Amino acid sequence: MKTPLRAILLVAAAITLLGLHAEVYKSLTFDMSDGSTVIIPLSSSIESEINDNQIVFSDGTNVYSVDAAKINNVELRKDIPSAIREIDDIKVPVITGRTVCFSNLPANSVIMVCAVDGRIVKKLEVCGDAVLSLEDLPAGIYLVNVNKTTIKISLK
């Protein structure tokens, strides 16, 4: 059974406007129609917005996007499910100038760099440690997606 879009919008608004964040709830979990689960860790800086049929959450560092049409269920949780604990073993990428270094990525990880207009400008399949050079890209804002985690990078 699909969760009504109105209910999803109310959850997104509650997180942003009422401050339902890390002091009470630790994560927002979306069960998707394709069987996947999207887990968004909550923090005091989480914000949400609706773009077309996408609900976009941002904590200032990470950006999470959820296709509203594919949501079966949404749940505010007072814990962080084990899937997030596994991801925590992956160290946060280190950004130095126009180089991004990843460590401890699982096998078959895919790094995609997208321009803000949605074009994929780089795509790599990696495992373990990886170095991503952005030297050949023009100045601008890019989204770097690794598996299901997205970070925003501004190149000058």
Secondary structure, 3 states (H helix, E strand, C coil): CCCCHHHHHHHHHHHHHCCCCCCCCCEEEEEECCCCEEEEECCCCCEEEEECCEEEEECCCEEEEEEHHHEEEEEEECCCCHHHHHHHCCEEEEEECCEEEEEEEEEEEEEEEEECCCCEEEEEEEEEEEEEECCCCCCEEEEEEECCEEEEEEEC
